[in-house]
Amino acid sequence: MIAEGKYRTDESQGSIPRSVLRGQSQTGCRDSSSKLGRGKMRLERYFSSSESPMAVAGTASLAALGFALFPLEARAQETEPSAETAARGNTIIVTARKREESLLDVPESVVAIGAEDIQRQNIKGLNQIGQNVPNLNLSMRTDGYPNVSIRGVGAFGLTQGVGFYLDDVQLFGDASSRFGDLARIEVLKGPQGVLYGGSNIGGAVKYVSERPDPERVSGRVKLMAGEQNVLDGEAAINLPLGSSWAMRVFGFGRTDDGFLYNPNSPAPVFGVTYDQPRDVGAYEEFGGRVAIAGDLTDNFSLQASARYNEYDGPANNWSRELGSPGNFTYPKALDVNRNPRNERKTFGANLELELDLGGVLVTSISSYTDSKSDRVTDVDLTQLWAFNTIQPQTFEVLTQELRFTSTDDGPFQWIVGLYARDLQETMNSTLEFGWIFIESDDPFAYVTVPFVTSEENKNNAAAFGNVTYELGNIELGAGLRVDRWRSQECALDVGHCASKSETEVLPRLSLTYDLNGDAIIYTTYSKGFEPGGWNGIADGAPLIFGPDGMPTLVGYEPERSAQYEVGVKSEILGGMGSVTAAAFYTTYKNRQFEFIVPNPGGDGLIEGITNVGDSTQWGLELSASIRPVDYLTLSGAFGLVEAEWDDGTVLIDGLDLSGKTPPNVIGTSANFNANLALPLSDEMDFIADLQVSYKGKMKGGKPWNNVENPSYTVVDIQTGIARGPWELMLNVQNVFDQEYYTDLEPFPNLGIDGLTGTGPETFIIGTLGHPRIVTASISYKF
């Protein structure tokens, strides 16, 4: 569990800020009269206080033991703090408002997962992040993209609602890729429309990578092996290049047999087997990133990076569940005639330029991403060669952001900027109909027909700004974004095209009261939106014509949310711990949902997006962390979401959803962490980390057809020995072998029993959570 603000301070949190080297204030950071300065003073006051058990160690101990207490979710770490950490007074720094500031001073709910937790807990994918954060429902869907909602906002399937970022660059085709060598992961809860724009209606997940450090050579190597023939390795090295320049290189690779298997049973007709590889879940993934950074002049700096990721494996752990809620079987066998596969390759490049004008920092961030994937899915999930989809898809994305940020020490702070995005998406998918559909006597006969063959272009152009003003203990904040979006799509096989565009105006207001530097009380109002778009035309479906008689497509409208939040963040017990609490109320308009229906003009299925109606969400979040002794940190968090469809939400077929709970909302969730670093000698520590994650019941599926997913609890443990730069760990994921689904939904039964009418029309498909797995790892840091 990682709750608001808890992470270990890591020696690799980043290089010394250039402005610190010049004796200037860092981006958005102020001296002791500022919020960041107050965060520093809190820690200095604690370590110099007679209440501190380390007070007698003085200033030298402060540098070595800066990990001892952080705001909520801070955790112990035995390495020496970096110069950047020391310069910032060991305050947890986040960039939720696109300027560096103390986590305890941000008037909204932000969760920070730090580098040490990411490395030690082996957080390498979406599912693990989702388990660690209450009120975050995050897993990977069958095509490899995220299923995600925050506080009940967002939806599973083709629509998303939560943005994913790597170093302030939004991810589209590869949000489920593995991103390593991270300083932290930030989870921003609630609409992020002002600073992040569309596709952030429920919040954002930000991966923040380590930056090149010109001061010293450093790095780490980690190897892990264990059950399922897991072999995982990653390495990072930081190389000074002279003067202010440095380069950082990261690479990783993993092979894993997975836990699903294909028994290759004979087909119920003809009795043939299709001889598929037994390990359905086997995958390989490798990739890396290289970054270079330095000063071009005294006030002009550059950071450039390039990354590559390649994945060959299943899209996810999809299972054909034939049980019922309360009596699920959680089958590990996927008895199909063709194993589902996903081959994805991604290349991305970023260029960040900073110009310090003295009091104003000008930042330009340019990015290019090219992601290609080829997916094969056995849709009927049986031994029959009945119905498969082949989906080649590409994303090509260009983004440009230019922003101006104040860096002086006054009470008035501001950030303004411009943003542009151009996204080109192509899909040339086909349906593969086996012998049962083409009425062949050959069990290996099949034909392919076009499914979704489309080109889609999505553009955004936006201007944004956010200002804060401190008046004594009160901070007033106001932000605004004007976002012009455009969506154009062409169904290539039939030549139908359509285009739409709108302008969104997104405000944000906040009021914060500082209680003598130890706590804040805040209230925030914010808005977000998810752009509208178009649905393609499947083969055989009726063509669409507009009122003017011109060919067009079926569209869906943008969805919008507005959130009211009140909260408190406070230190407790004289600085030995901290607590946070937040309550929220969200109106969610014109909600988008994926639909999958039989093709009215031919065989197979049609999938797309439709607007269902309005809903309301409200709830609360509580977090606490305490460090009772030098070597132990305890922390926990709890989340509650209540959601219901508004009165008058009635579907076309007359189904009244009024007052019912929307799908994909986990009502209650909680986490508990215990982190022990017990000295055994002057050179050796015993380490034990425990994470307990609870996810409550959730309706899975569509608003008009859903099923209840039972609650579940997952326990993970890492334990081992740290000696100098070496760390040897035993890792047990899902200690009690809890069986669970991260998501599930009813699905048409395309098996022989469903097609012949001898079985149910629908069954349940679900994404299986990972069963117990034991691995061992060895790490070396230098």
Summary of the structure (lengths in Angstrom):
residues: 782
radius of gyration: 26.2
end to end distance: 27.8
largest distance: 86.5
contacts: 2921
relative contact order: 0.13
helix: 9%
strand: 55%
